[in-house]
Amino acid sequence: MFNIAEKIAKEIGVKQEQVSAAVTLLDEGASVPFVARYRKEVTGGLDDTQLRTLEERLGYLRELEDRRQVILKSIDEQEKLTPELKTSIVQAETKSELEDLYLPYKPKRRTKAQIAREAGLQPLADSLLENPAQDPEQVAQDYFNEEKGITDSKSALDGAKQILMEEFAENAPLLSEIRHYLEEHAIVRSTVVAGKEDAGHKFRDYFEYSEQLSKIPSHRALALFRGRNESVLSLELVVDQNLLKDEKASNHAQYLIAKFANISDQGRPADSWLQTVVLWTWRVKLHNFFETELLGKLRETAELQAIGVFASNLRDLLMAAPAGKFTTMGMDPGLRTGVKIVVVDDTGKLLTQSTIFPHAPQNQWDSSIAKLATICELHKVRLVSIGNGTASRETDKLVAELMKKYPSLGLQKIVVNEAGASVYSASKLASEEFPDLDVSYRGSVSIARRLQDPLAELVKIEPKAIGVGQYQHDVSQSQLGKTLGSVVEDCVNAVGVDLNTASAPLLTYVSGLNKTLAQNIIRYREQNGRFSNRKQLTQVERLGPKSFEQAAGFLRITDGDNPLDRSGVHPETYSIVTKMLDKIQANIDGLMGNSSELKKLNAADFVEDKFGLPTINDILAELDKPGRDPRGNFKAAKFKEGVEKISDLSPGMALEGSVTNVTDFGAFVDIGVHQDGLVHISLMSDKFISNPREVVKTGDIVKVHVTEVDPKRKRISLSMVGPNPENAAPRGQSKDKSQRSSKTGRGFKPASQKPKKPTNTAFGMALADALKGKK
């Protein structure tokens, strides 16, 4: 029988025993973060990435196995399950292969082929296929059956044709061969729907477009499907070999059908009829079948790629370095409605809120500065967090003047990405946290807190609303939600959570906890005060031994009864630390953070049956740097003075900015003009790169040069290799030149367009590459 553990082990390059052990732990309710961190001996050190892949493949293969059993039972009940067929079904490794095998036996409504068989035409079909030397018209006369409606040669031959078409179209080996060919060579062609040229102007690059199925990148595929969904584009799968530059070749899919059935045109009486059977098999039975399947597979693959991009960006955003626990002013900029300001203390607690009107039409500039100075002095504000929305640069300029006029305040200002703040402000969570606070001020609170600790604040927002994805609304929302949820879970547990200050949403993502347990922890805190040790978790309602085992190591308690509670050392291994202390005759305070004392310990001396060297080494690492935050040091971009809007930009200008989104085709950078600029992948490095993430990640601070500005279309082209595109990576090294595209997915030559002289821009260079590839 199909061995799931063995297959997964081969796919991720580990031993079958490791996979089996991990599967057992996951089936017992262990979380991926817990298994990766605290069960290394059991799994042989599988990390969280391997475990996530394992978990995903486990789900797919179990669904495959369940479907296999259903199919075997169905065919067996029909008394058609031969030993050979059973072997093929048992060995099938994909759902499509399994369904191909089941196709002839799948219960269905009466087909034309079944009706023809009932009319006694199966022998006619078999005879003509086996002996094309016969005259079809004459042989057909032997099968007339007025009762069944077979009154002439045409109706008899049509019935025989339906029988052969069905047999060919339901043959698993043939389907597999055609599928493999199409996956490699088929062309996807799109055309504009008549009358939609103006309404679908944004899809103009795809009005007459064709590209090999196997080479279409994720972002371009999703653009095509969006165009189809909006009834602007029509998509089709083309197998015409002429598109593959082989004008002499016939449709290769038909050739494969004919080859399978041993049909060839040798001038025999039945050859022409059999050729028609092949043609109809492809056009009527298989073309639509494969078009639906392969376009669906293209979309699925593109969605997975897009979800992967979103997940990577989200991980980088959540793992951005926190500015620290300082009293912070949050500012949600606005013009007519004013700038909404709040102050939160070092724990994120709201202290005050107010509104100032420094910008047009009120223009209360000086009084706004005076008011800000008073508030900052009263509450000892250290950080000022400014949202990057409308009037952001104007507000940034206001705070700069405040800092210059009142240097004694010791302020530091940072412009932060406010994506999702409005979603949080209108959420049920925000209304429960601030029932009496105006919605507009809740957004300012989120802006302030996300500077103090991005992870702790962003977990309150649905990941999809943070907006660091690529065609995020076009992908499977359930799959997107599941993947992003896993990313948040991994990030939260990698950093650890302060048990006494964490919000319910943050606690929800801790290994072993859920919404109910998170709320129960908050309620316990409200009723009993701060947790003084991890053992008290067992007193929380409904938090049993299993949940404690899963969660305890990721929950931190500072200034508690036991110094180990502020570290990542799990309570189950506290006894090992006690043995370490006895070994060197030290106390816990003298050991934690003391590298010289820790070097006196030999990890091998403390190995036990349950806990081996990996766990002992992890304990020593935690004792050396207890509760170490894996996030980096905080940095912020410095926007150029006087550059506040697109019209202030000019080619060649050097700027500093923050990467807000990384896609397959480049990175978007906030340079402080309310519109992110695109650094195309071809302008990210002086060396060839295949993925933008080789160079940057979301949140990075980068230096860029403006190469092109289009104020009308709100497009900004940037370069990370200097003001001259000639400094970019050598041309022609990409495996797929079409991947060098702009945000709209250009970089290829649409079928209907004549070659144009490329401009000296990211798009121009991508177009030049595409044109070279056509020659």
Rosetta blueprint (number, residue, H / E / L):
1 M L
2 F L
3 N L
4 I H
5 A H
6 E H
7 K H
8 I H
9 A H
10 K H
11 E H
12 I H
13 G L
14 V L
15 K L
16 Q H
17 E H
18 Q H
19 V H
20 S H
21 A H
22 A H
23 V H
24 T H
25 L H
26 L H
27 D H
28 E L
29 G L
30 A L
31 S L
32 V H
33 P H
34 F H
35 V H
36 A H
37 R H
38 Y H
39 R L
40 K H
41 E H
42 V H
43 T H
44 G L
45 G L
46 L L
47 D L
48 D H
49 T H
50 Q H
51 L H
52 R H
53 T H
54 L H
55 E H
56 E H
57 R H
58 L H
59 G H
60 Y H
61 L H
62 R H
63 E H
64 L H
65 E H
66 D H
67 R H
68 R H
69 Q H
70 V H
71 I H
72 L H
73 K H
74 S H
75 I H
76 D H
77 E H
78 Q L
79 E L
80 K L
81 L L
82 T L
83 P H
84 E H
85 L H
86 K H
87 T H
88 S H
89 I H
90 V H
91 Q H
92 A L
93 E L
94 T L
95 K H
96 S H
97 E H
98 L H
99 E H
100 D H
101 L H
102 Y H
103 L H
104 P H
105 Y H
106 K L
107 P L
108 K L
109 R L
110 R L
111 T L
112 K H
113 A H
114 Q H
115 I H
116 A H
117 R H
118 E H
119 A L
120 G L
121 L L
122 Q H
123 P H
124 L H
125 A H
126 D H
127 S H
128 L H
129 L H
130 E H
131 N L
132 P L
133 A L
134 Q L
135 D L
136 P H
137 E H
138 Q H
139 V H
140 A H
141 Q H
142 D H
143 Y H
144 F L
145 N E
146 E H
147 E H
148 K H
149 G L
150 I E
151 T L
152 D L
153 S H
154 K H
155 S H
156 A H
157 L H
158 D H
159 G H
160 A H
161 K H
162 Q H
163 I H
164 L H
165 M H
166 E H
167 E H
168 F H
169 A H
170 E L
171 N L
172 A H
173 P H
174 L H
175 L H
176 S H
177 E H
178 I H
179 R H
180 H H
181 Y H
182 L H
183 E H
184 E H
185 H H
186 A L
187 I E
188 V E
189 R E
190 S E
191 T E
192 V E
193 V L
194 A L
195 G L
196 K L
197 E L
198 D L
199 A L
200 G L
201 H H
202 K H
203 F H
204 R H
205 D H
206 Y H
207 F L
208 E E
209 Y E
210 S E
211 E E
212 Q E
213 L H
214 S H
215 K H
216 I L
217 P L
218 S H
219 H H
220 R H
221 A H
222 L H
223 A H
224 L H
225 F H
226 R H
227 G H
228 R H
229 N H
230 E L
231 S L
232 V L
233 L E
234 S E
235 L E
236 E E
237 L E
238 V E
239 V L
240 D L
241 Q H
242 N H
243 L H
244 L H
245 K L
246 D L
247 E L
248 K L
249 A L
250 S L
251 N L
252 H H
253 A H
254 Q H
255 Y H
256 L H
257 I H
258 A H
259 K H
260 F H
261 A L
262 N L
263 I L
264 S L
265 D L
266 Q L
267 G L
268 R L
269 P L
270 A L
271 D H
272 S H
273 W H
274 L H
275 Q H
276 T H
277 V H
278 V H
279 L H
280 W H
281 T H
282 W H
283 R H
284 V H
285 K H
286 L H
287 H H
288 N H
289 F H
290 F H
291 E H
292 T H
293 E H
294 L H
295 L H
296 G H
297 K H
298 L H
299 R H
300 E H
301 T H
302 A H
303 E H
304 L H
305 Q H
306 A H
307 I H
308 G H
309 V H
310 F H
311 A H
312 S H
313 N H
314 L H
315 R H
316 D H
317 L H
318 L H
319 M L
320 A L
321 A L
322 P L
323 A L
324 G L
325 K L
326 F L
327 T L
328 T E
329 M E
330 G E
331 M E
332 D E
333 P L
334 G L
335 L L
336 R L
337 T L
338 G L
339 V E
340 K E
341 I E
342 V E
343 V E
344 V E
345 D L
346 D L
347 T L
348 G L
349 K L
350 L E
351 L E
352 T E
353 Q E
354 S E
355 T E
356 I E
357 F L
358 P L
359 H L
360 A L
361 P L
362 Q L
363 N L
364 Q L
365 W H
366 D H
367 S H
368 S H
369 I H
370 A H
371 K H
372 L H
373 A H
374 T H
375 I H
376 C H
377 E H
378 L H
379 H H
380 K L
381 V L
382 R L
383 L E
384 V E
385 S E
386 I E
387 G E
388 N L
389 G L
390 T L
391 A L
392 S H
393 R H
394 E H
395 T H
396 D H
397 K H
398 L H
399 V H
400 A H
401 E H
402 L H
403 M H
404 K H
405 K H
406 Y L
407 P H
408 S H
409 L H
410 G L
411 L L
412 Q E
413 K E
414 I E
415 V E
416 V E
417 N L
418 E L
419 A L
420 G L
421 A H
422 S H
423 V H
424 Y H
425 S H
426 A L
427 S L
428 K H
429 L H
430 A H
431 S H
432 E H
433 E H
434 F L
435 P L
436 D L
437 L L
438 D L
439 V H
440 S H
441 Y H
442 R H
443 G H
444 S H
445 V H
446 S H
447 I H
448 A H
449 R H
450 R H
451 L H
452 Q H
453 D L
454 P H
455 L H
456 A H
457 E H
458 L H
459 V L
460 K L
461 I L
462 E L
463 P H
464 K H
465 A H
466 I H
467 G L
468 V L
469 G L
470 Q L
471 Y L
472 Q H
473 H H
474 D H
475 V L
476 S L
477 Q H
478 S H
479 Q H
480 L H
481 G H
482 K H
483 T H
484 L H
485 G H
486 S H
487 V H
488 V H
489 E H
490 D H
491 C H
492 V H
493 N H
494 A H
495 V H
496 G L
497 V E
498 D E
499 L L
500 N L
501 T L
502 A L
503 S L
504 A H
505 P H
506 L H
507 L H
508 T H
509 Y L
510 V L
511 S L
512 G L
513 L L
514 N L
515 K H
516 T H
517 L H
518 A H
519 Q H
520 N H
521 I H
522 I H
523 R H
524 Y H
525 R H
526 E H
527 Q H
528 N H
529 G L
530 R L
531 F L
532 S L
533 N L
534 R H
535 K H
536 Q H
537 L H
538 T H
539 Q H
540 V L
541 E L
542 R L
543 L L
544 G L
545 P H
546 K H
547 S H
548 F H
549 E H
550 Q H
551 A H
552 A H
553 G H
554 F H
555 L E
556 R E
557 I L
558 T L
559 D L
560 G L
561 D L
562 N L
563 P H
564 L H
565 D H
566 R H
567 S L
568 G L
569 V L
570 H L
571 P H
572 E H
573 T H
574 Y H
575 S H
576 I H
577 V H
578 T H
579 K H
580 M H
581 L H
582 D H
583 K H
584 I H
585 Q L
586 A L
587 N L
588 I H
589 D H
590 G H
591 L H
592 M L
593 G L
594 N L
595 S H
596 S H
597 E H
598 L H
599 K L
600 K L
601 L L
602 N L
603 A H
604 A H
605 D H
606 F H
607 V L
608 E L
609 D L
610 K L
611 F L
612 G L
613 L H
614 P H
615 T H
616 I H
617 N H
618 D H
619 I H
620 L H
621 A H
622 E H
623 L H
624 D H
625 K L
626 P L
627 G L
628 R L
629 D L
630 P L
631 R L
632 G L
633 N L
634 F L
635 K L
636 A L
637 A L
638 K L
639 F L
640 K L
641 E L
642 G L
643 V L
644 E L
645 K L
646 I H
647 S H
648 D H
649 L L
650 S L
651 P L
652 G L
653 M L
654 A E
655 L E
656 E E
657 G E
658 S E
659 V E
660 T E
661 N E
662 V E
663 T E
664 D L
665 F L
666 G E
667 A E
668 F E
669 V E
670 D E
671 I L
672 G L
673 V L
674 H L
675 Q L
676 D L
677 G E
678 L E
679 V E
680 H E
681 I H
682 S H
683 L H
684 M L
685 S L
686 D L
687 K L
688 F L
689 I L
690 S L
691 N L
692 P H
693 R H
694 E H
695 V L
696 V L
697 K L
698 T L
699 G L
700 D L
701 I E
702 V E
703 K E
704 V E
705 H E
706 V E
707 T E
708 E E
709 V E
710 D E
711 P L
712 K L
713 R L
714 K L
715 R E
716 I E
717 S E
718 L E
719 S E
720 M L
721 V L
722 G L
723 P L
724 N L
725 P H
726 E H
727 N H
728 A L
729 A L
730 P L
731 R L
732 G L
733 Q L
734 S L
735 K L
736 D L
737 K H
738 S H
739 Q H
740 R L
741 S L
742 S L
743 K L
744 T L
745 G L
746 R L
747 G L
748 F L
749 K L
750 P L
751 A L
752 S L
753 Q L
754 K L
755 P L
756 K L
757 K L
758 P L
759 T L
760 N L
761 T L
762 A H
763 F H
764 G H
765 M H
766 A H
767 L H
768 A H
769 D H
770 A H
771 L H
772 K H
773 G H
774 K H
775 K L
